[in-house]
Amino acid sequence: MTKELIVVALGGNAIKQPDEKGTTEEQLRNVDATASELVKLIQMGYDLVVTHGNGPQVGDLLIQQEEAQEYVPPKTLYLCGAMSQGQIGWMIQNRLQHHLTRHGIDKPVCTVITQVVVSEEDPDFRDPSKPVGPFYTKEEAMELVRDWGYIVKEVRPGKEKGWRRVVPSPEPIDIVEKEAISRLVKQGVIVIASGGGGIPVKLNEDGTYSGVDAVIDKDLAGFKLAQVVQADRFVILTDVEKAYLNYGKPEQKALDVLSADEAERYLNEGHFLMGSMGPKVKACVRFVRWSKKEAIISSLDRAIDALEGRTGTRIVP
């Protein structure tokens, strides 16, 4: 029987918890726990392609550029994206290799530094939506608007620290390294790709690519990655066990199984915030309509239960 190939999109909590500072030790500890869960899926017979977010890390890098510009030239947003992709890719690769070795599993792991094509005409350049960096109180966020000219939005309504900086997040159009990724997957390599949504680039008239200052949503880029590798399932692992209607309100309702049409209707009705659950649902709807197969949203610690239908939100044709 052919093994099932799953694209797993890891949320930020797989790398940094909201209440953590984001030290090297904290991030490695989180990634180690994440890798341990992923190896359980491999032990069950699944083949994996892994992608991940980079919002906290790229936001931290931007702060470092701003604060240190008196001493060293600040780097662009897309270069910070490339740095975070290498950083997080290495951590996942290193800890996956560790746990595979511990369990006697002989499978190579490879991180592909991935460029993703976007359009400079994308409307998100006019109304940025991608949260990056730390969480702030409303007062702290307004201070950053005054002092630094940040664009900020409330991404966790009702939380004391529910505000974050936002940057442009254009739609992913194509993956530059798709042929390399596809070949590696066919050879049985566990590939980590499109990290942080990929490094945003534009296609020039001469066929070359140039960086664009943005951060692509990792779930929407994850769908493009799932297309490239012809995935059997698309699984988004985040910090909640299921998606909800009226999330954070007294009448919130967990969603178990819903069709792509139902999911899109709820999305259009505003049930899923575009800075958090919205892109996850949108990416799942796109995958289901393209593949005629299911997509799953669940928490990292319930990944196995979600794949076996015991929890999670399943979006089906």
N, C-alpha and C positions, 0 to 999 in steps of 0.2 A: 504494500500500500504506500502511495506517495505521501511523504510527510506534508503537514500543513505549514505553509509559510505565513508568518504573522509579522506585520509591521507594528512595533510597539513604540508609541509616542509617550515619553516620560515628562511629567509635569515638573515644575520647579521644586516641589517638595521632595523629589527624588534626589536633589542635590543640596538644597538649602531650605531649612524650615523658616517660616515667617518670623519666628521669635529669636532666631539666631543672628549672630553678627556676620557669619560667612567666613570664618577663619578656614585656613587650609585643613586643619584637623577636623573641624565640623563637617566640611564638605566631603572629605574622604570617608568619614564615618557614615554619612548618609548614602554616598555612592556605594560603599561596601555592602550596606544592607540592601540596597537596590539590586546590585549584582547578584547577591545571594538569592533573591526572589526570581530574577531572570533565569538563573541556572536551573531552578526548579522546573521552569517551563521547558527548558532544553531536555532535562531528564525525563519529562513526560513525552518527549518525542517531537516537540514543535521546533521548527527552524525559525530563527529570529533575524529581523533587521530592526535596528534600534535608532530612534531619533530622540531629540531632547530639546528643551527650552534653554534660554540663556538670559532671561529678563533680569534677575538679580545681579548676575555677574557682569553683564554688559553695562548695567546702570552703575555698578561700583567702579568699573573702568572709566566711565565718563566722568565721574566725580574726581577720580585720580588725575585725569587729564586737566580738568579745570583748576584743581587745587595746586597742581605742580607746574603750571604753565610758565611761572616765573623762572623755573630752573631747566625744564626740558620742553621741547615743542609738543603741543597737544596732538594726539592722534585723532583721525576722523572716526565717526560712528561705525562705518563699515569695517575699518581696520580693528576697532574694538570688538566687533562681531567676529572677525577672523581669529583674534586672540582668544576670545572666550570659547569658540568652537574647538580650537586646539586644546585648551585647558580642560574643558569638560570631557571632550572625546578621550583624552589620555586617561582621565580618572576612571571613566567607565571601562575603557579597554583594559587598564591595569587590573581593576578589581574583578572584572569578568574572567580574565586569564587566571587570576589567583583562585577563584572558586571552581573554575573548570578543572584546574590542576588538582585541587583538593579532592574532587569527586572522580578523578581518573578519566575525564572526558577530553579526548584529543580533537579539539576543534580550533582552528586559527581565528583570531579576532583582528579586525582592521578598521581604523578610523579613516574615513575619506573626507578630506577638507573640501567642502562642497560649495560651489557657487550656484546661486539661483537667480534666474533672469526675471527682472521686473520692468514695469513701464514707468517712466518719469511723469507720465500723464495720469497716473493713478490718483483717484480723488483723496486717498488717505494722506497725501502730501499737503492737502489743504486743511484737513481735519484729522490730525493724528489720533491714533487709538491704541497703540501698543504700550502697555505699562512696562517700565524698566526701573531697576534700582530699588531702594528701600521703600517701605511704607511710611507714610507721614500722617500726623493729625491734620485737620483742616487748617489750623493756624500755621503749622509748619509749612504746609504746602503753599499757602498764600504768601508766606515770607519768601519762599524760593521763587515764586512768580515775580515778586517785587525786586529781589536782589539779583536773580540770574536770568530772568526772562523765561523760565521753564513754562511749558504747557502741562497742566496737571488735571487729573480727573479722579472722581471718586469711583473706586473699583470694588470696594467691599462695603456696601451700604450698611449702616448700623454699627460698624466697628469703630473703635476710637481712632485707630490708625488705619483708615480706609482709603487714603489718598496716595497716588503715585504719579511720578512724572510719566508722560506719554510721548512717544516719538512716532514718525510715520511708519505704517505697516502695510506696504503695497501687496497686492495679490501676486503669488508666485505663478510664473508663466511656464518656465521650463527649468530643468536641472542640467547644468552644463556637463557634469561628470556622470550622466546616466548610463553611458555605455560601460564605463569602468565599474560602476556599482553593480550593474546587471551581471557582468562577467564574474565578479567576485562571488556574488550570491550563488550563481550556478555552480561554482567550484566548491561550495559548502562552507564558505567563509561567513562568520558572523560579522556583519557590516554595521558600523555606526556612521550614519550619514545625515546630511542636511541639518546638522546641529545648530540650534538657535534659529531654525528656519532657513539656514544657509546664508552665505555671504551675499548680500544683494548686489547684483551687477546689471548693467544695461548693455545691450548688444549694439556695438558701433557699426557704422556703415562698412568698415573694412573687415568685418567679421570678428573683431577682437572684443573684449569685454572690459568695462571700467566699473569701479566701485560706485555705489550709490548710498548716500547716508539714510539708512532706514534699518528697521529690524523686522524681518518677515515673521508672521505668526507660524510657530513650529507645527501646529496641527494642520493648517492648510498646506504647508510645505510637506508635511507627513503624508497627506493624501497624494500629492504628486509623486512622492517616493514610492508609495504603495502601487501606483500605476506603473512606475518604472520596473519594479521587481515582480509585478503580476501577483500581488499578495492575495492570499485566501481570506484573510481577516485583517481588519484594522482595529487596533486596541489602543485607546487613550487612557493612560493611568495617571490619575491626579490625586488631589487630597480629599475628595469626597467619594463615597461608595456608589452614589447614583446622581443623575441629574434630577433637578426638581422644578416643578412649577411653583411660582411665587416664593422663590428661595429666600430664606431669612425672614419670612413673614409668618404670622401665626397659622395661616391657612396653607403653608407649604405642603406639597404633595410629591412624594417620590415617584419617579417614572421607571417602570420595569421593562416593558416591551412596547415599542411604538413603531409605526411605519415611517418611512422617509417623508411621506406627505404630512403626516401628523407632526413630526419633528420640525419640519419647515414652517408649518402653520404656527406652532408655539414660538418659534424663533422670530417670525414676523410680528407676533403679538407682543414681543418684548420680554418674554419670560427669561431669556438667557442674556446676561450682560456681555457686550462685545469685548470687554476687557478680560473676561474670564471664561464662562461656559459657552458663550456665543460661538466663537470660532471652533470649539470642539464639536458642537452639534452641527455646524455648517460643514465641517470637514467630513464628519460621519455621513451626512446626507449625500455629499458628493461621492463618497466611496461606494455607498450602497447603490446609488443610481448607476454608477459606472460598472460595478462588478456584479450586481444582483446578488451580493453576499452580505452578511451582517457586519456591523461595526459595533464596538462595545466601549462604553465609558464607565470606568470604575476606579477604585483606589488601588494603589500599588500593593498593599498588604492583602487584598482580596482578589488578586489577578487570577489565580487558579480557579477560585469559586466562580468568578465572572465568566471565564472561558467555558466552564462546565455548566453555565446557566443557573447557578444558585444565587447570584446577586448581580449588581451592575445594571446599567441601562443599556438595553440592546435595541439598536435601530436596524430594522429589517426591511426588505423590499416591499 
